C-alpha cells in the first residue's frame, strides 16, 4: 500500500500515528508548524525540550491549543488520550509513553540524543533522526541496536541525505546504475565561526553554532557521511571535491570517472543552480540507451545527472514518519559499518592546553573522510571533540588526532563510538590516504 493511501486510512479510522518530538529549536518549531496543519494520518502529540516555553511556542505557532505540561508518562498518556498535546522537560517521559508511536529527535545534540534514542529502542519506538551530528558519528551502531529491538531508525527526507537517497532509490527501481550522489551547496568557508555568523543567526532566529556548522563544511560533511553510510559510496578525498558548477548537471563531468565507477562517490556541487536540493549521477554506456537519454535532453553521457530542486525537512519529514510506521521502511539508514567519518580539523593554530569547543565553534571544522583512513590515522571525530583538551600544538588545517588529546568523553556517545569501532574493526572505507587540500569558496551568505 502506498504511504499516502495508508495515512488516509489511518485518518479515516481515527487512528493517526502519534508523534513525539525532542527539541523545539528552529527545526523543531518548523516541524511542529507543518504537522499542525495537520498532516493526514499523523498527529504531533508531545514535545520535550529543556526550556518548556520553547516547546509551548512550537505548539502555539503550529496552531495547537493549550498544551499541558507533564512530568510522567502516565500524565502524558492521560492528556494525549483526551486530545491534549503535552510538553515536558524530560524526553524519557516520551520514550516510555505508550501514547507515542514514533520519536523525532531534532536537537542536534550528540550525548543527550544518544541516550534518548537508546531508551526509545528499549520501549519499542521507531526513531526519526533530524540529527546529522548523531547519525554521522554513531549511526551504524544505532542502526544495529534498532534492528535488535525490532524498530526502524531513519534519517529524514527533506534533509539532503534523505532527498538524495529517495532520488537514488527511485533511480535504482528504473534499472539505472547510480555512481554518485550528494548536495547542492551554496558556499563553504572552513574558517567561519560564531562571531562571523552571529548576525545571520539572529536575523533568521537560528542557533549561532548550528549556523556556523552550516557554513564551515561540518554539516555538509556530516550529511555526506550519512549518505555514504547508507549507500556504501566513498569520498574521493578528505572534504570531497566540491567542484564549482553553474548548473548542477555539470557535476557529471567534474567528478572523477574512475572513482565513481570503482567505489561510487558522495560529493557536492558548489554554487550550482538550482542552488538547493540534492543530485544523483548515473552511468550508461549502451549506445541506444545513450541516444534515448540525449533525445530527452539529458546530455551525451556516459554520466547523467538527476536532481531534486528542493530540500524541505519540515515538510518532507511527514513522508519519512509515514514510511517508518506504515511500511517499516527507513528513508535513509546505514547498510553496515561506517564507510565515512567526519574528522576534526583545526580552524586556526591551536595550542597545547586548549579545550576544544566542538561543532560550530571557534576551534575546529569537520571534514568527511573514508573511515579506513580516519581510523588508521586515529583522527578525532568532530562529534566527540567538544571538551577535549589538547596535549600538543596543532597547526591550522591539520587533523586533530586521538594522540593529540587527553582523552575522549566517557559518556554514552563515546562508548557507542568505541563499540562501533570494535564491531567493525576493518573499516569499509577506501584504503588510500586522503590529502587535505582546503578549497575555500567563500561568497556572501
C-alpha positions as CSV (number, residue, x, y, z in Angstrom):
1,X,0.0,0.0,0.0
2,X,1.3,3.5,-0.8
3,X,2.1,5.7,2.1
4,X,-0.5,8.3,1.2
5,X,-3.2,5.7,1.0
6,X,-2.1,4.1,4.3
7,X,-2.1,7.5,6.0
8,X,-5.6,8.4,4.6
9,X,-6.9,5.1,6.0
10,X,-5.4,5.8,9.4
11,X,-7.0,9.3,9.3
12,X,-10.4,7.8,8.3
13,X,-10.2,5.3,11.1
14,X,-9.4,7.9,13.7
15,X,-6.1,6.2,14.5
16,X,-3.4,8.6,13.4
17,X,0.3,8.0,14.1
18,X,1.2,9.7,17.3
19,X,4.4,11.6,17.0
20,X,6.6,12.8,19.9
21,X,9.4,15.2,19.2
22,X,12.6,16.1,21.2
23,X,13.8,19.6,20.5
24,X,12.0,22.9,19.9
25,X,14.7,24.9,18.2
26,X,14.2,26.4,14.8
27,X,14.0,23.0,13.1
28,X,11.6,21.6,15.7
29,X,9.3,24.6,15.5
30,X,9.2,24.3,11.7
31,X,8.2,20.7,12.0
32,X,5.5,21.5,14.6
33,X,4.2,24.2,12.3
34,X,3.7,21.7,9.4
35,X,2.4,18.8,11.5
36,X,-0.1,21.2,13.0
37,X,-1.8,21.5,9.5
38,X,-2.5,18.6,10.4
39,X,-0.9,16.0,8.1
40,X,-3.4,13.3,7.3
41,X,-2.9,10.2,9.4
42,X,-0.5,11.6,12.0
43,X,-0.6,14.0,14.9
44,X,2.2,15.7,16.9
45,X,1.2,14.8,20.5
46,X,4.2,15.7,22.6
47,X,7.3,17.9,22.6
48,X,10.2,17.5,25.0
49,X,12.6,20.5,25.5
50,X,14.8,21.7,28.2
51,X,13.0,25.0,28.1
52,X,9.3,24.3,28.2
53,X,8.4,27.8,27.0
54,X,10.1,27.0,23.7
55,X,8.1,23.8,23.3
56,X,4.9,25.7,24.1
57,X,5.9,28.3,21.5
58,X,6.3,25.5,18.9
59,X,2.8,24.2,19.7
60,X,1.3,27.7,19.6
61,X,2.9,28.6,16.3
62,X,1.6,25.3,14.9
63,X,-1.9,26.1,15.8
64,X,-2.2,23.6,18.7
65,X,-4.5,24.7,21.6
66,X,-3.4,24.7,25.2
67,X,-0.7,22.1,25.6
68,X,-0.3,20.7,29.1
69,X,3.0,20.4,31.0
70,X,3.5,16.9,32.3
71,X,6.2,15.2,34.5
72,X,5.4,11.5,33.9
73,X,4.4,9.2,31.1
74,X,1.2,8.4,32.8
75,X,0.2,12.0,32.9
76,X,1.2,12.3,29.2
77,X,-0.9,9.2,28.3
78,X,-4.0,10.6,30.0
79,X,-3.7,14.0,28.3
80,X,-3.0,12.6,24.8
81,X,-5.9,10.2,25.2
82,X,-8.2,13.2,25.8
83,X,-6.8,15.1,22.8
84,X,-4.5,17.4,24.7
85,X,-0.9,17.7,23.4
86,X,1.8,17.6,26.1
87,X,5.1,19.4,26.9
88,X,7.8,18.0,29.1
89,X,11.4,18.9,30.1
90,X,12.2,15.2,30.3
91,X,12.5,13.3,27.0
92,X,12.3,10.0,28.8
93,X,8.7,10.8,29.6
94,X,8.0,10.4,25.9
95,X,10.2,7.4,25.2
96,X,8.3,5.5,27.9
97,X,4.9,6.9,27.0
98,X,2.5,4.3,25.4
99,X,0.6,7.1,23.7
100,X,3.6,7.9,21.5
101,X,4.3,5.7,18.4
102,X,7.4,7.3,16.9
103,X,10.0,9.7,18.2
104,X,11.5,12.6,16.2
105,X,15.0,13.5,17.5
106,X,15.6,17.1,16.4
107,X,18.0,18.5,19.0
108,X,21.3,18.4,17.0
109,X,23.0,17.1,20.2
110,X,25.2,14.1,20.4
111,X,25.5,12.9,24.0
112,X,21.9,13.8,25.1
113,X,20.4,12.4,21.9
114,X,22.2,9.1,22.1
115,X,20.7,8.3,25.5
116,X,17.2,9.3,24.3
117,X,17.5,7.2,21.2
118,X,18.6,4.1,23.1
119,X,15.7,4.5,25.5
120,X,13.3,4.8,22.7
121,X,14.5,1.5,21.3
122,X,14.1,-0.1,24.8
123,X,10.5,1.0,24.6
124,X,10.0,-0.4,21.1
125,X,9.7,3.0,19.4
126,X,10.7,3.9,15.9
127,X,13.1,6.9,15.7
128,X,13.5,9.6,13.0
129,X,16.8,11.4,13.2
130,X,16.8,15.1,12.2
131,X,20.2,15.0,13.7
132,X,23.2,14.6,11.3
133,X,25.5,15.2,14.2
134,X,24.5,12.0,15.9
135,X,23.9,9.9,12.7
136,X,27.2,10.7,11.1
137,X,29.1,9.7,14.3
138,X,27.3,6.5,15.5
139,X,24.6,5.9,13.0
140,X,25.8,2.3,12.2
141,X,25.8,1.1,15.8
142,X,22.5,2.7,16.5
143,X,21.0,1.0,13.4
144,X,22.3,-2.3,14.7
145,X,20.6,-1.7,18.0
146,X,17.4,-0.6,16.3
147,X,17.4,-3.9,14.4
148,X,17.9,-5.8,17.6
149,X,14.9,-4.0,19.1
150,X,12.8,-4.6,16.0
151,X,12.2,-0.9,15.3
152,X,13.1,1.5,12.5
153,X,15.9,4.0,12.7
154,X,16.0,6.5,9.9
155,X,17.3,9.9,8.9
156,X,14.7,12.2,7.4
157,X,13.6,13.0,3.9
158,X,13.9,16.8,3.4
159,X,17.4,16.8,4.9
160,X,19.8,16.4,2.0
161,X,20.8,12.8,2.7
162,X,17.2,11.8,2.7
163,X,16.5,13.8,-0.5
164,X,19.4,12.2,-2.3
165,X,18.6,8.7,-1.0
166,X,14.9,9.0,-2.0
167,X,16.0,10.0,-5.5
168,X,18.7,7.3,-5.7
169,X,16.3,4.6,-4.7
170,X,13.8,5.7,-7.3
171,X,16.5,5.6,-10.0
172,X,17.5,2.1,-9.0
173,X,13.9,1.0,-9.4
174,X,14.2,2.1,-13.0
175,X,17.2,-0.2,-13.6
176,X,19.7,2.6,-13.6
177,X,23.2,2.4,-12.2
178,X,23.8,5.2,-9.7
179,X,27.5,6.0,-9.2
180,X,27.5,9.3,-7.2
181,X,25.1,11.4,-5.1
182,X,25.3,14.5,-3.0
183,X,24.3,18.0,-2.1
184,X,23.9,21.2,-3.9
185,X,25.8,23.7,-1.7
186,X,25.9,27.5,-1.9
187,X,29.1,28.2,-0.1
188,X,31.9,26.7,2.0
189,X,34.3,28.6,4.2
190,X,36.2,26.5,6.7
191,X,37.0,29.4,8.9
192,X,33.6,30.8,9.7
193,X,32.9,31.0,13.4
194,X,30.2,32.1,15.8
195,X,31.3,35.7,15.5
196,X,31.1,35.9,11.7
197,X,27.7,34.1,11.7
198,X,26.0,35.8,14.7
199,X,24.1,38.5,12.6
200,X,22.8,35.8,10.2
201,X,21.7,33.6,13.0
202,X,19.9,36.4,14.8
203,X,18.2,37.5,11.6
204,X,16.9,34.0,10.9
205,X,16.1,33.1,14.5
206,X,18.7,30.3,14.4
207,X,21.3,28.9,16.8
208,X,24.6,30.6,16.0
209,X,26.7,27.4,16.4
210,X,24.4,25.5,14.1
211,X,24.6,28.2,11.5
212,X,28.4,28.2,11.8
213,X,28.4,24.4,11.2
214,X,26.3,25.0,8.0
215,X,28.9,27.4,6.7
216,X,32.2,25.8,7.7
217,X,31.7,22.5,6.0
218,X,30.9,20.5,9.1
219,X,27.2,19.9,8.5
220,X,27.9,19.3,4.8
221,X,30.4,16.6,5.7
222,X,28.0,15.1,8.3
223,X,25.2,14.9,5.7
224,X,27.6,13.3,3.1
225,X,28.7,10.8,5.8
226,X,25.1,9.8,6.5
227,X,24.6,9.3,2.7
228,X,27.9,7.4,2.4
229,X,27.0,5.0,5.2
230,X,23.6,4.4,3.6
231,X,25.0,3.7,0.0
232,X,28.4,2.3,0.6
233,X,29.8,5.1,-1.6
234,X,33.2,6.5,-0.6
235,X,34.7,10.0,-0.7
236,X,37.3,10.8,-3.3
237,X,39.4,12.9,-0.9
238,X,39.1,14.4,2.5
239,X,36.5,17.1,2.4
240,X,35.2,16.0,-1.1
241,X,35.9,17.6,-4.4
242,X,33.0,20.1,-4.4
243,X,33.5,21.3,-8.0
244,X,32.1,24.8,-8.7
245,X,29.2,24.5,-11.2
246,X,26.9,26.9,-12.9
247,X,24.3,24.3,-13.2
248,X,24.1,21.0,-11.3
249,X,24.2,18.8,-14.3
250,X,27.8,20.0,-14.9
251,X,28.9,17.9,-11.9
252,X,28.8,14.8,-14.1
253,X,31.8,16.0,-16.0
254,X,33.7,17.4,-13.0
255,X,33.8,14.4,-10.7
256,X,36.5,11.7,-11.4
257,X,35.0,9.0,-13.5
258,X,37.4,6.3,-12.2
259,X,36.3,6.8,-8.6
260,X,32.6,7.0,-9.5
261,X,32.8,3.7,-11.3
262,X,35.1,1.9,-8.8
263,X,33.6,2.9,-5.4
264,X,30.7,5.3,-6.0
265,X,31.2,8.8,-4.7
266,X,29.5,11.2,-2.3
267,X,30.3,14.8,-3.1
268,X,28.7,18.2,-3.6
269,X,28.2,20.7,-6.4
270,X,29.3,24.2,-5.3
271,X,27.2,27.2,-6.2
272,X,25.1,25.3,-8.8
273,X,21.7,26.2,-9.9
274,X,19.0,25.4,-8.7
275,X,21.0,26.3,-5.6
276,X,19.3,23.8,-3.3
277,X,18.4,20.2,-3.2
278,X,20.4,17.0,-4.0
279,X,21.6,15.1,-7.0
280,X,22.4,11.6,-8.2
281,X,24.7,10.6,-11.1
282,X,24.0,7.5,-13.2
283,X,26.3,5.8,-15.7
284,X,25.2,4.4,-19.0
285,X,27.4,3.1,-21.9
286,X,24.9,1.4,-24.2
287,X,24.7,3.5,-27.4
288,X,21.0,3.1,-28.0
289,X,20.2,4.0,-24.4
290,X,22.5,7.0,-24.6
291,X,20.7,8.1,-27.7
292,X,17.4,7.9,-25.9
293,X,18.8,10.0,-23.0
294,X,20.2,12.5,-25.4
295,X,16.8,12.8,-27.1
296,X,15.2,13.6,-23.8
297,X,17.9,16.3,-23.2
298,X,20.0,14.7,-20.5
299,X,23.2,15.1,-22.5
300,X,25.6,12.9,-24.3
301,X,26.8,10.8,-21.3
302,X,28.1,8.4,-20.3
303,X,27.4,10.1,-16.9
304,X,23.9,11.7,-16.4
305,X,22.7,13.9,-13.5
306,X,19.2,13.7,-12.0
307,X,18.3,16.1,-9.2
308,X,15.6,17.2,-6.8
309,X,15.5,21.1,-6.7
310,X,14.4,21.4,-3.1
311,X,15.1,20.1,0.4
312,X,12.4,20.9,3.0
313,X,12.9,18.9,6.2
314,X,9.9,20.3,8.0
315,X,7.6,19.3,5.1
316,X,9.2,16.1,3.9
317,X,9.6,14.5,7.3
318,X,5.9,13.5,7.1
319,X,6.8,11.0,4.4
320,X,9.6,9.6,6.5
321,X,7.3,9.2,9.5
322,X,4.6,7.5,7.4
323,X,7.0,5.2,5.7
324,X,8.6,4.1,9.0
325,X,5.3,3.3,10.7
326,X,3.1,2.0,7.9
327,X,5.8,0.3,5.8
328,X,8.6,-0.2,8.3
329,X,10.8,1.4,5.6
330,X,13.8,3.6,6.5
331,X,14.2,6.6,4.2
332,X,18.0,6.5,4.7
333,X,19.9,4.4,7.2
334,X,23.4,2.7,7.4
335,X,23.7,-0.5,5.5
336,X,26.6,-1.8,7.7
337,X,29.7,-0.4,9.4
338,X,30.9,3.1,8.9
339,X,32.1,3.9,5.3
340,X,33.0,7.5,6.1
341,X,33.5,9.7,9.2
342,X,33.7,13.4,10.0
343,X,37.1,14.3,11.4
344,X,38.0,17.4,13.4
345,X,40.4,19.9,11.6
346,X,42.0,23.0,13.2
347,X,40.4,26.3,12.2
348,X,43.4,28.2,13.4
349,X,46.7,27.4,15.1
350,X,45.7,25.6,18.4
351,X,47.9,25.5,21.5
352,X,48.5,22.7,23.9
353,X,46.2,23.0,26.9
354,X,43.3,24.5,24.8
355,X,39.9,22.9,25.3
356,X,38.1,22.2,22.0
357,X,34.6,23.8,21.7
358,X,33.0,21.2,19.3
359,X,30.7,21.5,16.4
360,X,30.1,25.1,15.1
361,X,32.8,26.6,17.3
362,X,36.0,28.6,17.0
363,X,38.5,25.7,17.2
364,X,37.7,23.1,14.5
365,X,35.7,22.4,11.4
366,X,34.6,18.9,10.3
367,X,35.6,17.2,7.1
368,X,34.4,13.9,5.7
369,X,37.0,11.2,5.2
370,X,36.9,7.5,4.4
371,X,36.6,5.5,7.6
372,X,39.6,3.4,6.9
373,X,41.8,6.4,6.5
374,X,40.4,8.2,9.6
375,X,40.9,5.1,11.8
376,X,44.4,4.5,10.5
377,X,45.5,8.0,11.5
378,X,43.4,7.9,14.7
379,X,41.5,11.0,13.7
380,X,39.3,12.6,16.3
381,X,35.6,12.7,15.2
382,X,34.3,16.2,15.5
383,X,31.2,14.8,17.1
384,X,33.3,13.8,20.1
385,X,35.6,16.8,20.1
386,X,33.8,19.1,22.5
387,X,35.6,19.4,25.8
388,X,38.7,17.6,24.7
389,X,42.0,19.2,25.9
390,X,44.9,19.3,23.6
391,X,48.2,17.9,24.7
392,X,50.2,19.4,21.9
393,X,50.1,22.3,19.4
394,X,48.1,21.7,16.2
395,X,48.7,23.8,13.1
396,X,45.8,25.4,11.2
397,X,44.2,22.9,8.8
398,X,45.8,19.8,10.4
399,X,43.6,17.0,11.5
400,X,43.3,16.6,15.3
401,X,44.1,13.0,16.3
402,X,43.3,11.0,19.4
403,X,47.1,11.1,20.2
404,X,46.8,14.9,20.4
405,X,44.2,15.0,23.2
406,X,44.0,13.9,26.9
407,X,41.1,11.5,26.0
408,X,37.6,11.5,24.7
409,X,34.4,11.6,26.7
410,X,33.4,8.5,28.7
411,X,29.7,9.3,28.1
412,X,27.1,7.3,26.1
413,X,28.2,8.6,22.7
414,X,31.9,7.9,23.3
415,X,31.2,4.4,24.5
416,X,28.9,3.7,21.5
417,X,31.6,5.0,19.1
418,X,34.1,2.6,20.7
419,X,31.6,-0.2,20.4
420,X,31.1,0.7,16.8
421,X,34.8,0.5,16.1
422,X,35.1,-2.8,17.9
423,X,32.1,-4.2,15.9
424,X,33.6,-3.1,12.6
425,X,37.4,-3.1,13.2
426,X,38.2,-3.4,9.5
427,X,36.6,-0.2,8.3
428,X,34.9,-0.4,4.9
429,X,36.2,3.0,3.7
430,X,38.7,3.4,0.9
431,X,42.2,2.2,1.7
432,X,44.1,5.1,0.1
433,X,45.2,8.1,2.1
434,X,43.4,11.4,1.6
435,X,45.3,14.6,1.3
436,X,43.9,17.7,3.0
437,X,43.7,20.4,0.3
438,X,41.4,23.2,1.6
439,X,39.4,24.5,-1.4
440,X,37.7,27.6,0.0
441,X,34.9,29.1,-1.9
442,X,33.6,32.0,0.3
443,X,30.7,34.0,-1.0
444,X,28.1,36.1,0.6
445,X,25.7,34.1,2.8
